[in-house]
Amino acid sequence: MHIEFFRDYCLSLPGVTEDTPFDEDTLCFRVGGKIFAITDISSFESVNLKCDPEWAVELREMHSGIVPGYHMNKKHWNTVSCDGSVPQKLFVELTDHSYFLVLKSLPKKTQAEISK
């Protein structure tokens, strides 16, 4: 997984914006103003993605490249390695899952505006 692919993919999702609110190296992707993915621009070693708590535990048990979210709520976030230990197809699926979890948490009016 390369940062260019990941960035392009995230920005292709409806209503997604990007910013660096913490420092110049920490890139955040948001939907409706809420973060669904965080990564380091310089190293791109991993991405923090939101995840359903039950599935998060399963994923961590099945994949050595998926661990509790670094600097995040360990119940709701995973850190997913970009070293190839997590297949790209699963990486994209986890990105979509994070995006839709955050999208579903937004007010219905905001969801409708994004889904236009």
PEHUHU-V694857 format. One record per residue. N is the residue number from 1. RES is the residue in one small letter. PHI is phi in whole degrees, -180 to 180 (* if undefined). OMEGA is omega in whole degrees, 0 to 359 (999 if undefined). BURIAL is + if it has 24 or more other ideal C-beta (glycine too) atoms within 12 Angstrom, else -. Layout:
<<N/RES/PHI/OMEGA/BURIAL> <N/RES/PHI/OMEGA/BURIAL>>
//
This chain:
<<1/m/*/178/+> <2/h/-113/183/-> <3/i/-61/180/+> <4/e/-63/178/-> <5/f/-62/182/-> <6/f/-61/181/+> <7/r/-62/179/+> <8/d/-60/181/-> <9/y/-64/180/+> <10/c/-58/182/+> <11/l/-70/177/-> <12/s/-80/180/-> <13/l/-78/183/+> <14/p/-58/173/-> <15/g/76/184/+> <16/v/-84/173/+> <17/t/-126/177/-> <18/e/-130/175/+> <19/d/-160/178/-> <20/t/-127/187/-> <21/p/-76/186/-> <22/f/-96/176/-> <23/d/-167/186/-> <24/e/-70/181/-> <25/d/-101/184/-> <26/t/-97/183/+> <27/l/-96/180/+> <28/c/-115/173/+> <29/f/-111/185/+> <30/r/-128/168/+> <31/v/-130/183/+> <32/g/59/179/+> <33/g/84/181/-> <34/k/-107/183/+> <35/i/-72/172/+> <36/f/-122/178/+> <37/a/-152/178/+> <38/i/-137/178/+> <39/t/-147/176/+> <40/d/-94/183/+> <41/i/-65/185/-> <42/s/-67/186/-> <43/s/-101/184/-> <44/f/41/178/+> <45/e/-87/182/-> <46/s/-159/177/+> <47/v/-133/172/+> <48/n/-88/181/+> <49/l/-130/177/+> <50/k/-70/183/+> <51/c/-153/172/+> <52/d/-55/186/-> <53/p/-55/180/-> <54/e/-68/180/-> <55/w/-68/180/+> <56/a/-57/180/+> <57/v/-64/178/-> <58/e/-58/181/-> <59/l/-61/180/+> <60/r/-64/179/+> <61/e/-74/185/-> <62/m/-89/187/-> <63/h/-130/179/+> <64/s/-66/180/-> <65/g/-86/178/+> <66/i/-124/182/+> <67/v/-133/177/+> <68/p/-55/185/+> <69/g/-56/179/+> <70/y/-69/182/-> <71/h/60/181/-> <72/m/-130/173/+> <73/n/-65/187/-> <74/k/-65/180/-> <75/k/-76/189/-> <76/h/-110/183/+> <77/w/-132/173/+> <78/n/-117/168/+> <79/t/-101/184/+> <80/v/-110/183/+> <81/s/-71/179/+> <82/c/-102/185/+> <83/d/-86/180/-> <84/g/96/179/-> <85/s/-72/175/-> <86/v/-110/181/+> <87/p/-56/183/-> <88/q/-57/180/-> <89/k/-60/178/-> <90/l/-68/178/+> <91/f/-57/179/+> <92/v/-66/178/+> <93/e/-61/179/-> <94/l/-68/176/+> <95/t/-64/177/+> <96/d/-60/180/+> <97/h/-59/179/+> <98/s/-62/179/+> <99/y/-56/184/+> <100/f/-71/174/+> <101/l/-61/180/+> <102/v/-70/179/+> <103/l/-57/181/+> <104/k/-66/180/-> <105/s/-83/181/-> <106/l/-79/175/+> <107/p/-57/183/-> <108/k/-54/180/-> <109/k/-63/179/-> <110/t/-65/178/-> <111/q/-60/180/-> <112/a/-64/179/-> <113/e/-64/180/-> <114/i/-70/185/+> <115/s/-80/181/-> <116/k/-62/999/->>
//
